[in-house]
Each structure stands twice: as structure tokens, then as C-alpha cells.
Amino acid sequence: MTKEDVTMVGFEIVAYAGDARSKLMIALNKAQNGEFEEAENLVKEAEECLVGAHNSQTDILGKEAAGEDLEMSFIMIHGQDHLMTTILLKELMKHLIELYKRGAK
């Protein structure tokens, strides 16, 4: 893979993770307003976005594991950072939504 190819995968990961992050933040707002079903649906949509990011990541990891020499780009590093923080945010949002649900009872 060329550096440009790696950069494009980085952009894919950023886009998927960014979509997931947006959905998670909207989910939190829905939970704050007592709209728990909508919040949970948004979390599921975010998880689907994260699967897309993970698939892009796995593809490039597989190529490197097979011995292909990959030239990293800052955008790929940014994508990895964005993905990991969004995965953490997803877990946090699940807990916050659950707390809002318990408080609404």
C-alpha cells in the first residue's frame, strides 16, 4: 500500500468514527430527555459505524501482518486515535443512558 492508500484508510476510519461519535452525543441528549428507545437505537447505529471503522482497520492490520510494508501517515494515526476515543465514548454513553433510565423510574 502506498502512503496515499494508507491515508485514505485513515480518512475512512475518521469518517466512520466521527459518525459514531455524533450519534452517541445525540443519544445522550435523547436519554436526558427521557427518549430512551431513540437513545438506544442511536447507540446501535453508532456501533454499526464502529464496525465499518473496525473493518477498515482490520484490513490494513492484515496487510501489515502479511508482511506488506506500510508507510504510516498522520491521518491514519489520527484515525486510530479517533476510533479508540469513540469506542470509549460508546461504553461511557451506555452507562450514562442506563443511569438516566434508572433516574426516570
Contacts in CASP RR format, 6 or more apart in sequence:
PFRMAT RR
TARGET T0000
AUTHOR 0000-0000-0000
METHOD contacts of the structure
MODEL  1
MTKEDVTMVGFEIVAYAGDARSKLMIALNKAQNGEFEEAENLVKEAEECL
VGAHNSQTDILGKEAAGEDLEMSFIMIHGQDHLMTTILLKELMKHLIELY
KRGAK
1 9 0 8 1.000
1 60 0 8 1.000
1 63 0 8 1.000
1 68 0 8 1.000
1 70 0 8 1.000
1 71 0 8 1.000
2 71 0 8 1.000
3 71 0 8 1.000
3 72 0 8 1.000
3 73 0 8 1.000
6 60 0 8 1.000
6 70 0 8 1.000
6 71 0 8 1.000
6 72 0 8 1.000
6 73 0 8 1.000
6 76 0 8 1.000
7 73 0 8 1.000
7 75 0 8 1.000
7 76 0 8 1.000
9 56 0 8 1.000
9 57 0 8 1.000
9 59 0 8 1.000
9 60 0 8 1.000
9 76 0 8 1.000
10 56 0 8 1.000
10 73 0 8 1.000
10 75 0 8 1.000
10 76 0 8 1.000
10 78 0 8 1.000
10 79 0 8 1.000
10 80 0 8 1.000
11 75 0 8 1.000
12 52 0 8 1.000
12 53 0 8 1.000
12 56 0 8 1.000
13 53 0 8 1.000
13 56 0 8 1.000
13 57 0 8 1.000
13 76 0 8 1.000
13 79 0 8 1.000
13 80 0 8 1.000
13 82 0 8 1.000
13 83 0 8 1.000
14 75 0 8 1.000
14 78 0 8 1.000
14 79 0 8 1.000
14 82 0 8 1.000
16 49 0 8 1.000
16 50 0 8 1.000
16 52 0 8 1.000
16 53 0 8 1.000
16 56 0 8 1.000
16 83 0 8 1.000
17 49 0 8 1.000
17 50 0 8 1.000
17 53 0 8 1.000
17 79 0 8 1.000
17 82 0 8 1.000
17 83 0 8 1.000
17 85 0 8 1.000
17 86 0 8 1.000
18 49 0 8 1.000
18 82 0 8 1.000
18 86 0 8 1.000
19 46 0 8 1.000
19 49 0 8 1.000
20 46 0 8 1.000
20 47 0 8 1.000
20 49 0 8 1.000
20 50 0 8 1.000
20 53 0 8 1.000
20 86 0 8 1.000
20 90 0 8 1.000
21 46 0 8 1.000
21 82 0 8 1.000
21 86 0 8 1.000
21 89 0 8 1.000
23 42 0 8 1.000
23 43 0 8 1.000
23 45 0 8 1.000
23 46 0 8 1.000
23 49 0 8 1.000
24 42 0 8 1.000
24 43 0 8 1.000
24 46 0 8 1.000
24 86 0 8 1.000
24 89 0 8 1.000
24 90 0 8 1.000
24 93 0 8 1.000
26 42 0 8 1.000
27 38 0 8 1.000
27 39 0 8 1.000
27 40 0 8 1.000
27 42 0 8 1.000
27 43 0 8 1.000
27 46 0 8 1.000
27 93 0 8 1.000
27 97 0 8 1.000
28 39 0 8 1.000
28 93 0 8 1.000
28 96 0 8 1.000
28 97 0 8 1.000
30 36 0 8 1.000
30 38 0 8 1.000
30 39 0 8 1.000
30 42 0 8 1.000
31 39 0 8 1.000
31 96 0 8 1.000
31 97 0 8 1.000
31 100 0 8 1.000
31 101 0 8 1.000
32 100 0 8 1.000
34 100 0 8 1.000
34 104 0 8 1.000
36 97 0 8 1.000
36 100 0 8 1.000
36 101 0 8 1.000
36 104 0 8 1.000
39 97 0 8 1.000
39 100 0 8 1.000
40 97 0 8 1.000
43 90 0 8 1.000
43 93 0 8 1.000
43 94 0 8 1.000
43 97 0 8 1.000
46 86 0 8 1.000
46 90 0 8 1.000
46 93 0 8 1.000
47 90 0 8 1.000
50 83 0 8 1.000
50 86 0 8 1.000
50 87 0 8 1.000
50 90 0 8 1.000
53 83 0 8 1.000
53 86 0 8 1.000
54 83 0 8 1.000
57 80 0 8 1.000
57 83 0 8 1.000
60 70 0 8 1.000
60 76 0 8 1.000
63 70 0 8 1.000
64 70 0 8 1.000
END
